[in-house]
Amino acid sequence: QNVSPAVVSIVITKDVPVLEQYFINPFGGGLPFRVEVPQYRQRGTEKKEVGGGSGFIVAADGLVVTNKHVVLDAQADYTVFTNDGKSYIAKVLARDPVQDLAILKIENLEASFPVVNFGDSDALQIGQTVIAIGNALGEFRNTVSTGVVSGLGRTITASGSYSFVET
């Protein structure tokens, strides 16, 4: 109840090419039968949703903490959706590849947002129960999962699309 209002969904949009398929005859019609090979050409661009993630508001003026891998693309646009269904354009202020953290700023000078207060991670213990609230798979807003801390100070290597690997 205390934290959920400050959890946000982040939607990633980008201008992507609109491709049109057409066919050509590579033999120029010199054969007794018709041969058609598909080709593609770009007909402009359109803004499309290309991903999503979650974050949480840490300052009432709209500072959001998320993972760096959520806001990895410098050419993308980022929209923050709050729990009350409102949407705001956000700007990436910082990316930390070592900690996989990023800071966004909601670009709305008139709103005051609920915030999450940080705990003391040094006090975290193996076996402690934890709760995660977020945007599961970039699709299901405000999902809640529980778990148990199974290790501390571990190094993890993750990989994703386009040969993206991060430790």
Backbone as a chain_set.jsonl record, in Angstrom:
{"seq": "QNVSPAVVSIVITKDVPVLEQYFINPFGGGLPFRVEVPQYRQRGTEKKEVGGGSGFIVAADGLVVTNKHVVLDAQADYTVFTNDGKSYIAKVLARDPVQDLAILKIENLEASFPVVNFGDSDALQIGQTVIAIGNALGEFRNTVSTGVVSGLGRTITASGSYSFVET", "coords": {"N": [[0.811, -1.196, 0.0], [1.971, 1.212, 0.683], [4.106, 1.573, -1.109], [3.312, 0.955, -3.72], [1.864, 3.122, -5.126], [3.989, 4.663, -6.056], [5.311, 3.196, -7.917], [6.1, 2.833, -11.303], [5.275, 2.37, -14.781], [7.269, 2.064, -17.661], [7.274, 3.023, -20.926], [8.691, 2.36, -24.03], [9.235, 4.057, -26.974], [9.797, 4.443, -30.478], [10.901, 5.864, -33.583], [10.351, 3.92, -36.298], [11.224, 2.305, -39.38], [8.833, 2.203, -42.056], [8.115, -0.395, -44.05], [7.635, -1.34, -47.416], [6.493, -3.883, -49.502], [7.408, -4.991, -52.722], [7.526, -6.383, -56.062], [9.982, -7.641, -58.334], [11.154, -8.528, -61.61], [13.918, -10.256, -62.07], [15.031, -11.045, -64.43], [14.17, -9.487, -66.431], [11.979, -10.03, -68.112], [12.731, -11.696, -70.22], [12.316, -14.384, -70.247], [10.252, -17.307, -70.923], [8.401, -17.566, -68.942], [7.009, -16.035, -65.976], [8.955, -14.521, -63.493], [9.113, -13.53, -60.19], [10.608, -11.635, -57.715], [10.635, -10.816, -54.333], [11.059, -7.495, -53.07], [12.03, -4.79, -50.924], [11.149, -1.529, -49.829], [11.622, 1.562, -48.134], [9.006, 3.45, -46.795], [8.782, 6.02, -45.371], [8.538, 6.682, -41.806], [7.258, 5.44, -38.658], [6.023, 6.002, -35.379], [6.507, 3.621, -32.923], [5.719, 1.358, -30.269], [8.354, -0.168, -28.681], [9.263, -1.505, -26.52], [9.375, -2.03, -22.915], [9.331, -1.382, -19.375], [9.878, -1.13, -15.822], [9.862, 1.125, -13.023], [10.59, 3.311, -10.229], [9.409, 6.097, -8.393], [11.453, 8.458, -6.854], [11.653, 11.028, -5.975], [9.536, 13.747, -5.266], [9.293, 15.585, -7.302], [9.484, 14.165, -9.623], [11.664, 12.405, -10.211], [12.834, 9.35, -11.389], [13.86, 6.059, -10.749], [15.236, 3.435, -12.563], [16.149, 0.454, -14.406], [19.221, 0.453, -16.225], [19.256, -1.028, -18.579], [16.637, -0.829, -19.406], [16.365, 1.739, -20.443], [18.2, 1.909, -22.487], [18.485, 2.7, -25.185], [19.483, 5.51, -26.791], [18.22, 6.894, -28.826], [15.552, 6.498, -28.517], [12.217, 7.299, -27.303], [10.809, 7.965, -24.111], [8.114, 7.164, -22.032], [6.437, 7.634, -19.03], [4.17, 5.876, -17.087], [1.955, 6.389, -14.553], [0.543, 4.925, -11.55], [-2.061, 5.811, -11.337], [-2.92, 5.947, -13.899], [-2.101, 8.072, -15.479], [-0.003, 9.619, -17.964], [3.371, 10.566, -18.723], [5.916, 12.356, -20.395], [9.328, 11.469, -20.311], [12.74, 12.183, -19.557], [15.986, 10.859, -19.994], [18.353, 11.124, -17.527], [20.681, 10.017, -16.469], [22.809, 7.162, -16.866], [24.003, 4.189, -15.494], [26.154, 1.822, -16.213], [27.558, -0.095, -14.737], [26.162, -0.641, -12.368], [23.727, -1.16, -13.495], [21.705, 0.791, -13.464], [19.492, 3.587, -13.914], [18.508, 7.024, -14.197], [15.571, 8.809, -14.616], [13.789, 11.772, -15.57], [10.685, 12.995, -15.03], [8.955, 15.033, -17.193], [7.248, 17.281, -16.116], [6.266, 20.021, -14.622], [4.3, 20.709, -12.844], [3.164, 18.667, -11.344], [3.033, 16.688, -8.351], [4.523, 13.889, -7.048], [3.95, 10.621, -5.571], [6.393, 8.971, -3.515], [9.023, 6.481, -3.257], [10.754, 5.383, -0.482], [14.154, 4.775, 0.141], [15.58, 1.777, 1.453], [17.889, 0.222, 3.755], [20.335, -1.334, 2.265], [22.561, -2.612, 3.247], [21.674, -3.862, 5.484], [20.264, -6.01, 4.596], [19.539, -9.491, 4.573], [20.421, -12.918, 3.948], [17.826, -15.148, 3.262], [15.816, -13.455, 3.961], [12.521, -12.236, 3.41], [11.296, -10.779, 0.431], [9.627, -8.309, -1.597], [8.593, -7.685, -4.869], [7.528, -5.151, -6.991], [6.271, -4.299, -10.087], [6.515, -4.018, -13.668], [5.803, -6.552, -15.182], [7.426, -8.351, -17.689], [7.226, -6.164, -19.322], [4.618, -5.782, -19.902], [2.485, -6.385, -18.113], [1.092, -4.35, -15.938], [1.918, -3.109, -12.704], [2.412, -5.516, -11.239], [2.837, -7.942, -8.641], [5.249, -9.728, -6.888], [6.66, -12.195, -4.728], [9.561, -13.189, -2.873], [12.597, -14.782, -1.762], [15.61, -13.701, -0.362], [18.404, -15.031, -1.714], [21.092, -14.8, -2.039], [23.927, -12.605, -1.665], [25.789, -9.867, -3.0], [26.532, -11.021, -5.441], [27.882, -11.69, -8.717], [26.435, -11.255, -11.824], [25.889, -12.274, -15.14], [24.203, -11.123, -17.889], [22.419, -11.492, -20.947], [21.11, -10.203, -24.035], [19.107, -9.084, -26.804], [20.66, -8.333, -29.986], [23.36, -9.035, -29.5], [23.857, -8.11, -26.957], [25.485, -7.973, -23.945], [25.916, -7.973, -20.5], [27.592, -7.522, -17.42]], "CA": [[0.0, 0.0, 0.0], [2.815, 2.401, 0.775], [5.062, 1.689, -2.211], [2.681, 0.757, -5.029], [1.564, 4.351, -5.88], [5.206, 5.262, -6.607], [5.851, 2.308, -8.949], [5.653, 3.299, -12.613], [5.595, 1.618, -15.993], [8.006, 2.877, -18.636], [7.04, 2.539, -22.285], [9.73, 2.812, -24.948], [8.758, 4.215, -28.349], [10.861, 4.836, -31.394], [10.554, 5.95, -35.001], [10.847, 2.75, -37.019], [10.886, 2.417, -40.805], [7.681, 1.506, -42.618], [8.602, -1.063, -45.261], [6.636, -1.74, -48.408], [6.987, -4.981, -50.349], [7.06, -4.978, -54.14], [8.161, -7.505, -56.76], [10.69, -7.339, -59.578], [11.56, -9.658, -62.428], [15.36, -10.05, -62.233], [15.457, -11.433, -65.776], [13.689, -8.474, -67.364], [10.939, -10.518, -69.01], [13.291, -12.44, -71.343], [12.001, -15.815, -70.113], [8.872, -17.605, -71.324], [7.536, -17.584, -67.748], [7.198, -14.85, -65.123], [9.676, -14.715, -62.243], [9.003, -12.348, -59.342], [11.396, -11.695, -56.487], [10.206, -9.716, -53.464], [11.998, -6.453, -52.663], [11.435, -3.913, -49.916], [11.598, -0.138, -49.808], [11.101, 2.29, -46.988], [8.019, 4.499, -47.074], [8.661, 6.853, -44.186], [8.688, 6.06, -40.496], [6.133, 5.605, -37.746], [6.387, 5.806, -33.988], [5.969, 2.357, -32.424], [6.182, 0.877, -28.977], [9.375, -1.185, -28.93], [9.655, -2.16, -25.281], [8.839, -1.475, -21.69], [9.955, -1.776, -18.122], [9.277, -0.502, -14.656], [10.74, 1.946, -12.204], [9.899, 3.872, -9.081], [9.647, 7.519, -8.183], [12.221, 8.674, -5.624], [11.54, 12.432, -5.587], [8.189, 14.229, -5.588], [9.305, 16.37, -8.541], [9.45, 13.283, -10.781], [12.85, 11.592, -10.498], [12.488, 7.934, -11.445], [14.96, 5.106, -10.845], [14.919, 2.234, -13.33], [17.361, -0.231, -14.843], [19.839, 1.036, -17.414], [18.877, -1.774, -19.781], [15.306, -0.378, -19.834], [16.503, 2.999, -21.181], [19.477, 1.744, -23.174], [18.495, 3.316, -26.516], [19.521, 6.981, -26.735], [17.356, 7.446, -29.863], [14.153, 6.197, -28.205], [11.465, 8.196, -26.434], [10.362, 7.243, -22.923], [6.905, 7.665, -21.399], [6.196, 7.046, -17.717], [2.758, 5.738, -16.72], [1.791, 6.255, -13.109], [-0.479, 3.979, -11.125], [-3.396, 6.377, -11.53], [-3.229, 5.919, -15.321], [-1.606, 9.245, -16.202], [1.258, 9.404, -18.677], [4.261, 11.719, -18.758], [7.168, 12.224, -21.133], [10.464, 11.476, -19.387], [14.063, 12.342, -20.147], [17.031, 10.112, -19.29], [19.38, 12.013, -16.979], [21.933, 9.301, -16.21], [22.852, 5.702, -17.028], [25.15, 3.58, -14.832], [26.243, 0.457, -16.722], [28.122, -1.01, -13.754], [25.095, -1.023, -11.44], [22.509, -1.327, -14.288], [20.719, 1.75, -12.976], [19.323, 4.821, -14.684], [17.632, 8.036, -13.607], [14.727, 9.548, -15.546], [13.092, 12.923, -15.005], [9.381, 13.24, -15.628], [8.931, 16.432, -17.632], [5.996, 17.924, -15.743], [6.647, 20.887, -13.503], [3.155, 21.026, -12.0], [2.701, 17.519, -10.569], [3.793, 16.196, -7.206], [4.352, 12.454, -7.138], [4.283, 9.809, -4.4], [7.775, 8.49, -3.625], [9.516, 5.309, -2.542], [11.913, 5.675, 0.348], [15.156, 3.724, 0.088], [15.923, 1.063, 2.669], [19.316, 0.041, 4.006], [20.718, -2.605, 1.642], [23.57, -3.266, 4.083], [20.977, -4.645, 6.501], [19.624, -7.142, 3.933], [20.096, -10.769, 5.003], [20.01, -14.122, 3.229], [16.64, -15.736, 3.861], [14.807, -12.425, 4.191], [11.447, -12.16, 2.42], [11.266, -9.532, -0.327], [8.485, -8.116, -2.496], [8.914, -6.913, -6.077], [6.371, -4.577, -7.68], [6.783, -3.741, -11.329], [5.846, -4.139, -14.95], [6.305, -7.856, -15.614], [7.586, -8.571, -19.124], [6.881, -4.938, -20.035], [3.252, -5.928, -20.382], [1.505, -6.457, -17.039], [1.399, -3.247, -15.028], [1.733, -3.19, -11.263], [2.392, -6.889, -10.749], [3.497, -8.13, -7.353], [5.841, -11.047, -6.683], [7.432, -12.302, -3.498], [10.694, -14.105, -2.973], [13.499, -14.883, -0.626], [16.981, -13.348, -0.705], [19.186, -16.274, -1.73], [22.517, -14.499, -2.086], [24.292, -11.19, -1.621], [27.068, -9.527, -3.618], [26.842, -11.913, -6.556], [28.065, -11.134, -10.047], [25.534, -11.916, -12.769], [26.044, -11.87, -16.528], [22.943, -11.244, -18.619], [22.533, -11.164, -22.364], [19.846, -9.9, -24.678], [19.133, -8.977, -28.249], [21.747, -7.608, -30.657], [24.62, -9.399, -28.857], [23.981, -7.301, -25.745], [25.914, -8.729, -22.781], [26.292, -7.081, -19.421], [27.902, -8.198, -16.151]], "C": [[0.858, 1.265, 0.0], [3.627, 2.633, -0.49], [4.381, 1.699, -3.575], [2.347, 2.05, -5.779], [2.789, 4.991, -6.534], [5.871, 4.378, -7.661], [5.257, 2.73, -10.288], [6.002, 2.282, -13.702], [6.285, 2.574, -16.954], [7.803, 2.239, -19.999], [8.065, 3.187, -23.204], [9.135, 2.887, -26.347], [9.889, 4.756, -29.21], [10.29, 4.966, -32.8], [11.192, 4.759, -35.703], [10.438, 2.868, -38.483], [9.619, 1.636, -41.149], [8.146, 0.922, -43.942], [7.435, -1.492, -46.135], [7.248, -2.83, -49.279], [6.503, -4.764, -51.787], [7.86, -6.088, -54.822], [8.842, -7.028, -58.036], [10.964, -8.647, -60.313], [13.05, -9.478, -62.709], [15.86, -10.38, -63.643], [14.895, -10.509, -66.846], [12.659, -8.975, -68.357], [11.446, -11.305, -70.197], [13.013, -13.933, -71.272], [10.558, -16.066, -70.524], [7.91, -17.685, -70.141], [7.908, -16.391, -66.861], [7.904, -15.244, -63.821], [9.562, -13.416, -61.445], [9.757, -12.579, -58.042], [10.953, -10.528, -55.599], [11.36, -8.784, -53.11], [11.266, -5.567, -51.653], [12.005, -2.506, -50.058], [10.918, 0.569, -48.634], [10.154, 3.378, -47.453], [7.774, 5.282, -45.784], [8.93, 6.078, -42.91], [7.397, 6.243, -39.713], [6.623, 5.321, -36.332], [5.697, 4.543, -33.491], [6.518, 2.063, -31.046], [7.142, -0.28, -29.229], [9.826, -1.888, -27.655], [9.029, -1.493, -24.08], [9.592, -1.989, -20.485], [9.242, -1.115, -16.972], [10.33, 0.301, -13.915], [9.968, 2.428, -11.006], [10.352, 5.303, -8.865], [10.346, 7.701, -6.837], [12.222, 10.128, -5.172], [10.199, 12.958, -6.095], [8.142, 15.05, -6.869], [9.464, 15.501, -9.782], [10.738, 12.588, -11.15], [12.477, 10.12, -10.371], [13.769, 7.114, -11.535], [14.451, 3.89, -11.604], [16.228, 1.518, -13.629], [17.904, 0.431, -16.097], [19.397, 0.298, -18.663], [17.469, -1.416, -20.267], [15.415, 0.848, -20.732], [17.819, 3.029, -21.959], [19.58, 2.559, -24.463], [18.409, 4.835, -26.43], [18.616, 7.622, -27.782], [15.87, 7.212, -29.581], [13.539, 7.299, -27.353], [10.895, 7.365, -25.293], [9.163, 7.947, -22.314], [6.704, 6.903, -20.1], [4.691, 7.041, -17.471], [2.681, 5.513, -15.218], [0.636, 5.316, -12.81], [-1.898, 4.491, -11.312], [-3.762, 6.512, -13.009], [-2.75, 7.118, -16.112], [-0.272, 8.933, -16.864], [2.033, 10.71, -18.767], [5.477, 11.383, -19.609], [8.309, 12.295, -20.117], [11.764, 11.555, -20.173], [15.063, 11.544, -19.318], [18.1, 11.096, -18.83], [20.718, 11.306, -16.819], [21.736, 7.808, -16.414], [24.122, 5.193, -16.361], [25.251, 2.128, -15.275], [26.777, -0.541, -15.701], [27.032, -1.53, -12.817], [23.773, -1.327, -12.161], [21.375, -0.451, -13.747], [20.654, 2.95, -13.908], [18.369, 5.731, -13.932], [16.896, 8.738, -14.737], [14.152, 10.748, -14.807], [11.79, 13.09, -15.757], [9.302, 14.725, -15.945], [7.549, 17.03, -17.402], [6.279, 18.742, -14.49], [5.521, 21.118, -12.514], [2.734, 19.883, -11.088], [3.616, 17.259, -9.381], [3.485, 14.711, -7.104], [4.612, 11.761, -5.801], [5.673, 9.212, -4.593], [7.993, 7.199, -2.836], [10.724, 5.757, -1.73], [12.864, 4.492, 0.296], [15.329, 3.079, 1.461], [17.435, 0.978, 2.793], [19.737, -1.322, 3.452], [21.811, -3.321, 2.428], [22.927, -4.14, 5.164], [20.275, -5.871, 5.909], [20.324, -8.438, 4.305], [19.587, -11.899, 4.127], [18.86, -14.755, 3.996], [15.522, -14.74, 4.11], [13.778, -12.438, 3.068], [11.472, -10.792, 1.751], [10.038, -9.511, -1.228], [8.944, -7.267, -3.665], [7.606, -6.444, -6.71], [6.89, -3.961, -8.968], [5.884, -4.002, -12.509], [6.353, -5.429, -15.591], [6.27, -7.999, -17.132], [7.237, -7.336, -19.947], [5.439, -4.911, -20.467], [2.204, -5.832, -19.277], [1.849, -5.434, -15.968], [1.071, -3.602, -13.591], [1.558, -4.625, -10.767], [3.197, -6.98, -9.459], [3.985, -9.569, -7.269], [6.571, -11.031, -5.35], [8.556, -13.294, -3.704], [11.501, -14.085, -1.694], [14.896, -14.521, -1.111], [17.825, -14.61, -0.591], [20.683, -16.023, -1.78], [22.738, -13.001, -2.085], [25.623, -10.99, -2.332], [27.48, -10.429, -4.763], [27.082, -11.117, -7.834], [27.209, -11.945, -11.009], [25.835, -11.383, -14.158], [24.736, -12.154, -17.244], [23.179, -10.871, -20.065], [21.153, -10.931, -22.929], [20.011, -9.815, -26.176], [20.324, -8.169, -28.736], [23.085, -7.818, -29.973], [24.903, -8.552, -27.636], [24.334, -8.209, -24.573], [26.363, -7.738, -21.724], [26.547, -7.893, -18.16], [27.55, -7.277, -15.009]], "O": [[0.498, 2.267, -0.618], [3.816, 3.778, -0.9], [4.836, 2.387, -4.489], [2.532, 2.082, -6.996], [2.645, 5.781, -7.467], [6.887, 4.766, -8.238], [4.051, 2.957, -10.394], [6.902, 1.457, -13.548], [5.926, 3.748, -17.046], [8.118, 1.066, -20.203], [8.279, 4.399, -23.165], [8.594, 1.902, -26.851], [10.803, 5.429, -28.732], [9.335, 4.282, -33.167], [12.413, 4.606, -35.706], [9.41, 3.471, -38.791], [9.367, 0.558, -40.61], [8.528, 1.658, -44.851], [6.397, -1.942, -45.651], [8.385, -2.709, -49.734], [5.351, -4.405, -52.027], [8.768, -6.663, -54.221], [8.351, -6.136, -58.727], [11.0, -9.722, -59.714], [13.415, -8.623, -63.516], [16.985, -10.031, -64.003], [15.119, -10.725, -68.037], [12.495, -8.343, -69.401], [10.673, -11.571, -71.117], [13.437, -14.677, -72.157], [9.731, -15.155, -70.484], [6.707, -17.857, -70.342], [8.991, -15.82, -66.99], [7.495, -16.184, -63.14], [9.871, -12.338, -61.952], [9.565, -13.587, -57.362], [10.901, -9.385, -56.054], [12.486, -9.225, -52.88], [10.039, -5.6, -51.551], [13.182, -2.321, -50.364], [9.814, 0.223, -48.214], [10.454, 4.131, -48.38], [6.698, 5.211, -45.191], [9.473, 4.973, -42.931], [6.557, 7.078, -40.048], [7.521, 4.506, -36.121], [4.48, 4.394, -33.609], [7.63, 2.463, -30.699], [6.796, -1.25, -29.902], [10.681, -2.772, -27.704], [8.266, -0.533, -24.196], [10.391, -2.92, -20.58], [8.134, -0.601, -17.125], [11.529, 0.165, -14.158], [8.83, 2.015, -10.78], [11.501, 5.668, -9.116], [9.902, 7.176, -5.816], [12.737, 10.436, -4.097], [9.783, 12.652, -7.212], [7.076, 15.204, -7.465], [9.57, 16.031, -10.888], [10.906, 12.207, -12.308], [11.882, 9.698, -9.379], [14.664, 7.442, -12.313], [13.367, 3.378, -11.322], [17.29, 1.928, -13.16], [17.141, 0.913, -16.933], [19.183, 0.921, -19.703], [17.139, -1.673, -21.425], [14.644, 0.988, -21.681], [18.463, 4.073, -22.063], [20.657, 3.054, -24.794], [17.377, 5.381, -26.04], [18.27, 8.795, -27.642], [15.02, 7.686, -30.334], [14.243, 8.119, -26.763], [10.539, 6.201, -25.482], [9.178, 9.16, -22.102], [6.789, 5.675, -20.07], [4.022, 8.062, -17.624], [3.264, 4.569, -14.684], [-0.144, 4.958, -13.693], [-2.834, 3.701, -11.432], [-4.782, 7.112, -13.346], [-2.975, 7.175, -17.321], [0.491, 8.092, -16.389], [1.461, 11.795, -18.871], [6.002, 10.271, -19.553], [8.261, 13.087, -19.176], [11.869, 11.062, -21.296], [15.001, 11.548, -18.088], [18.684, 11.814, -19.642], [21.771, 11.915, -17.009], [20.659, 7.263, -16.173], [25.208, 5.707, -16.631], [24.514, 1.28, -14.772], [26.473, -1.73, -15.796], [26.987, -2.721, -12.511], [22.799, -1.711, -11.515], [20.239, -0.901, -13.596], [21.621, 3.285, -14.593], [17.539, 5.28, -13.143], [17.511, 9.205, -15.696], [14.041, 10.745, -13.581], [11.783, 13.302, -16.97], [9.547, 15.57, -15.084], [6.783, 17.257, -18.339], [6.506, 18.184, -13.417], [5.757, 21.671, -11.44], [2.0, 20.12, -10.129], [4.807, 17.568, -9.407], [2.319, 14.316, -7.076], [5.398, 12.249, -4.99], [6.086, 8.971, -5.727], [7.263, 6.878, -1.898], [11.611, 6.435, -2.247], [12.438, 3.341, 0.395], [15.238, 3.745, 2.492], [18.167, 1.596, 2.019], [19.52, -2.348, 4.096], [21.97, -4.534, 2.283], [23.565, -5.049, 5.694], [19.744, -6.69, 6.659], [21.553, -8.493, 4.352], [18.465, -11.851, 3.624], [18.908, -14.884, 5.219], [14.401, -15.131, 4.436], [14.129, -12.63, 1.904], [11.647, -9.77, 2.415], [9.485, -10.555, -1.574], [9.608, -6.248, -3.477], [6.693, -7.238, -6.936], [7.845, -3.185, -8.944], [4.673, -4.181, -12.378], [7.235, -5.394, -16.449], [5.238, -7.798, -17.772], [6.978, -7.447, -21.146], [5.063, -4.101, -21.315], [1.139, -5.253, -19.489], [2.781, -5.626, -15.187], [0.093, -4.291, -13.301], [0.662, -4.91, -9.971], [4.115, -6.194, -9.223], [3.237, -10.508, -7.542], [7.041, -9.986, -4.898], [8.506, -14.135, -4.602], [11.134, -13.463, -0.698], [15.321, -14.988, -2.168], [17.95, -15.189, 0.487], [21.467, -16.951, -1.583], [21.855, -12.227, -2.454], [26.494, -11.858, -2.269], [28.673, -10.582, -5.027], [26.555, -10.018, -8.008], [27.253, -13.175, -11.008], [26.015, -10.178, -14.338], [24.224, -13.273, -17.214], [24.031, -10.039, -20.374], [20.153, -11.395, -22.382], [20.932, -10.396, -26.75], [20.921, -7.408, -27.975], [23.876, -6.88, -29.87], [26.063, -8.299, -27.31], [23.57, -9.115, -24.239], [27.094, -6.789, -22.009], [25.814, -8.836, -17.861], [27.728, -7.64, -13.846]]}, "num_chains": 1, "name": "protein.A"}
